[in-house]
Amino acid sequence: MTDVQQVKASPRVARTVMVQLVVGGLLTLASIALGWWILVRGVHPFPIDEWWNALLGEWWNPVLAGFSRVMDWVGGGWVGVLAVPIAGAVGLVVLRRPWAAAYFLAAEAVSAGFVQVLKHAFGRVRPEDILVISDYGSYPSGHVANAATIAVAAFVIFPRAWVAVVGAVWVVLMAFSRTYLHAHWLSDTVGGALVGAGAALLVAAAFAVPLTRESGVPTAPSTRG
């Protein structure tokens, strides 16, 4: 049996694919369900959205505002959509992980596509006191979705506890910055995290075999003498 056949036949890989498909699917469905709930409510945001938006307005601080504007630049536009994914893919190729680079780019593309579909499907209005220029649709947050995709993809490629912690912090900081600038309601950031993580996991399932083979992680007991 070849190395590729061993990976494909590995119970460990099969379990990983199943978990990624189930969890990724559930997260994506949850993002759709939340968007549908928002649509049904009409123009009225959730009480927690109004409370959080008002609270951050009272916390105005030039340092936090500056930080949030930097996050706005890093997480969106040509930087977040093109520069970061390309830089990440190039870095992975340098590390001799071409399949990981392909997975990372695919996850970013699928996540961005999901976000645009949901934005146009639900068409939620952004908070009136928004402080930055943004595209159409408040739900879900594309910046947070992108951050969640990067965080989950990084953990899929480098499954280490510190990678998970750093990724979670990155997502939370991005969500805070989007609401601090009143570019999104709090529930928009939740939806963004759901769809971004869901997309990364669903795409990971499609790349499970080459990623496992490329990582060099043993998947089954060797049958060679």
Phi and psi in degrees as a GROMACS rama.xvg file:
@    title "Ramachandran Plot"
@    xaxis  label "Phi"
@    yaxis  label "Psi"
@TYPE xy
-73.6267  167.698  THR-2
-61.3354  -39.8088  ASP-3
-64.3906  -43.166  VAL-4
-64.6303  -37.328  GLN-5
-61.7744  -43.536  GLN-6
-63.7207  -45.7647  VAL-7
-62.2871  -34.9669  LYS-8
-85.8439  -6.81307  ALA-9
-66.8673  127.553  SER-10
-60.0666  -32.8865  PRO-11
-62.9795  -45.133  ARG-12
-64.9195  -40.5937  VAL-13
-61.2928  -42.46  ALA-14
-65.3942  -40.5251  ARG-15
-61.704  -45.4938  THR-16
-61.4423  -43.0878  VAL-17
-62.3485  -45.6329  MET-18
-62.4269  -44.2414  VAL-19
-63.541  -41.0037  GLN-20
-66.4822  -45.1656  LEU-21
-67.6016  -51.3241  VAL-22
-66.2976  -44.0863  VAL-23
-61.8888  -41.4457  GLY-24
-65.0136  -42.69  GLY-25
-64.4133  -41.6226  LEU-26
-63.9656  -42.4267  LEU-27
-64.8854  -42.7674  THR-28
-63.9077  -36.9322  LEU-29
-63.7072  -38.743  ALA-30
-65.4816  -37.1484  SER-31
-69.2643  -41.9616  ILE-32
-63.0428  -41.8057  ALA-33
-64.7927  -41.0436  LEU-34
-62.8545  -40.0867  GLY-35
-64.5059  -40.7173  TRP-36
-61.0855  -43.3545  TRP-37
-62.6557  -42.2275  ILE-38
-63.1398  -41.6665  LEU-39
-63.4845  -36.0217  VAL-40
-70.2323  -18.4247  ARG-41
79.8332  -139.252  GLY-42
-80.676  -7.96507  VAL-43
-85.4501  118.766  HIS-44
-71.2615  165.145  PRO-45
-66.15  151.712  PHE-46
-54.176  -38.836  PRO-47
-67.443  -29.8352  ILE-48
-64.8053  -47.1364  ASP-49
-65.2098  -40.8499  GLU-50
-63.1771  -46.6825  TRP-51
-67.2353  -40.2775  TRP-52
-63.1565  -42.3066  ASN-53
-68.6095  -39.59  ALA-54
-61.9562  -44.3654  LEU-55
-67.7101  -29.7903  LEU-56
-63.0528  -33.1429  GLY-57
-78.0812  -18.8429  GLU-58
-93.2445  18.3445  TRP-59
-57.2337  130.738  TRP-60
-149.646  132.435  ASN-61
-62.2167  -31.44  PRO-62
-67.72  -47.8741  VAL-63
-64.6381  -36.3172  LEU-64
-65.4259  -43.1335  ALA-65
-63.4331  -44.0166  GLY-66
-59.3682  -43.9332  PHE-67
-65.6627  -34.9454  SER-68
-70.6604  -34.1809  ARG-69
-64.5227  -43.8668  VAL-70
-62.7042  -36.1418  MET-71
-60.8019  -41.3622  ASP-72
-72.3087  -42.6898  TRP-73
-69.9265  -37.8766  VAL-74
-90.0901  -5.29308  GLY-75
-141.936  -172.833  GLY-76
62.9442  -156.505  GLY-77
-67.6423  -26.2952  TRP-78
-68.9256  -52.9968  VAL-79
-71.7729  -34.4806  GLY-80
-85.575  -33.395  VAL-81
-116.308  -54.6163  LEU-82
-63.1865  -48.4554  ALA-83
-64.583  -49.3916  VAL-84
-59.9701  -42.4394  PRO-85
-66.0122  -42.9854  ILE-86
-62.2619  -41.5667  ALA-87
-63.0832  -43.2056  GLY-88
-65.0535  -41.5943  ALA-89
-62.8716  -42.5403  VAL-90
-60.2141  -40.372  GLY-91
-68.5275  -36.8159  LEU-92
-63.966  -41.2376  VAL-93
-59.9225  -35.3758  VAL-94
-81.1816  7.95509  LEU-95
63.3326  42.8689  ARG-96
-124.412  63.8358  ARG-97
-62.1119  -36.1946  PRO-98
-67.9291  -36.2242  TRP-99
-64.6758  -38.9106  ALA-100
-62.8749  -43.4844  ALA-101
-64.0366  -41.6633  ALA-102
-61.6211  -45.065  TYR-103
-60.345  -45.8351  PHE-104
-65.2835  -40.9645  LEU-105
-65.031  -42.401  ALA-106
-62.5606  -42.7108  ALA-107
-62.2351  -42.3697  GLU-108
-66.9703  -44.9746  ALA-109
-64.4734  -42.3047  VAL-110
-60.7103  -47.2447  SER-111
-61.7226  -38.5414  ALA-112
-65.1009  -44.971  GLY-113
-57.6542  -44.3171  PHE-114
-60.0102  -46.232  VAL-115
-66.0346  -37.2529  GLN-116
-61.7883  -46.4325  VAL-117
-67.6721  -39.3832  LEU-118
-58.0935  -46.5852  LYS-119
-77.1155  -24.4187  HIS-120
-73.2564  -37.7211  ALA-121
-104.47  -29.0204  PHE-122
53.1384  41.8939  GLY-123
-70.2059  140.923  ARG-124
-80.3383  137.913  VAL-125
-75.5378  163.329  ARG-126
-56.9998  144.638  PRO-127
-66.6292  -26.4711  GLU-128
-94.9765  30.0387  ASP-129
-60.4321  140.75  ILE-130
-108.99  -1.50194  LEU-131
-132.655  164.291  VAL-132
-84.9352  128.196  ILE-133
-135.18  166.186  SER-134
-81.6614  -171.209  ASP-135
-71.3774  138.693  TYR-136
86.9978  123.631  GLY-137
-86.4181  -29.0348  SER-138
-111.108  130.313  TYR-139
-89.2618  173.761  PRO-140
-74.1689  117.825  SER-141
-68.2632  -35.34  GLY-142
-61.6168  -44.8965  HIS-143
-70.7521  -38.2413  VAL-144
-59.751  -43.7689  ALA-145
-63.1183  -42.5106  ASN-146
-62.5404  -42.043  ALA-147
-67.4723  -37.999  ALA-148
-62.3792  -45.8088  THR-149
-61.66  -44.5436  ILE-150
-62.5911  -46.9422  ALA-151
-70.3129  -41.8541  VAL-152
-61.7519  -40.9217  ALA-153
-61.6877  -39.1869  ALA-154
-71.5349  -34.6524  PHE-155
-62.6456  -41.6061  VAL-156
-77.1193  -40.8545  ILE-157
-125.272  82.0209  PHE-158
-72.8684  79.6624  PRO-159
-126.699  149.849  ARG-160
-60.6994  -42.4075  ALA-161
-66.1224  -30.2886  TRP-162
-66.306  -41.0946  VAL-163
-63.7868  -41.8868  ALA-164
-65.5478  -47.9363  VAL-165
-61.1472  -41.6835  VAL-166
-62.8044  -43.0482  GLY-167
-64.0561  -41.7376  ALA-168
-62.676  -41.2492  VAL-169
-60.1518  -44.2988  TRP-170
-65.1537  -43.9328  VAL-171
-63.8271  -43.27  VAL-172
-64.3294  -38.2229  LEU-173
-66.0718  -42.0706  MET-174
-62.8568  -42.3079  ALA-175
-61.6612  -45.2877  PHE-176
-63.3593  -37.3744  SER-177
-68.0587  -37.8891  ARG-178
-79.8519  -28.9478  THR-179
-65.397  -34.4597  TYR-180
-84.9301  2.69338  LEU-181
57.421  28.3811  HIS-182
-80.706  -19.8339  ALA-183
-145.874  155.204  HIS-184
-77.8263  158.432  TRP-185
-57.7075  -40.4153  LEU-186
-66.0887  -25.2011  SER-187
-63.604  -38.7607  ASP-188
-71.0705  -33.9019  THR-189
-63.4449  -45.8172  VAL-190
-61.7562  -38.5615  GLY-191
-63.6437  -42.6024  GLY-192
-63.3234  -39.6988  ALA-193
-63.9874  -49.7709  LEU-194
-71.7062  -34.7357  VAL-195
-66.8682  -46.1174  GLY-196
-66.4379  -41.4532  ALA-197
-60.6447  -44.845  GLY-198
-62.264  -43.1247  ALA-199
-61.6461  -39.5289  ALA-200
-72.6818  -40.4973  LEU-201
-64.0034  -42.0133  LEU-202
-69.0562  -34.9564  VAL-203
-60.1637  -36.4513  ALA-204
-61.9009  -37.7162  ALA-205
-70.0976  -26.6194  ALA-206
-102.75  8.83904  PHE-207
-57.2906  -45.5134  ALA-208
-65.3167  -54.4216  VAL-209
-65.3222  -32.7496  PRO-210
-65.7175  -42.1507  LEU-211
-65.5657  -43.8291  THR-212
-63.4018  -41.8958  ARG-213
-68.7057  -33.2872  GLU-214
-71.5377  -21.5005  SER-215
77.6173  12.6923  GLY-216
-77.7665  129.047  VAL-217
-60.4207  135.555  PRO-218
-113.905  -17.8141  THR-219
-158.873  154.567  ALA-220
-59.5593  138.304  PRO-221
-70.9923  140.053  SER-222
-103.507  7.05104  THR-223
-85.9061  140.486  ARG-224
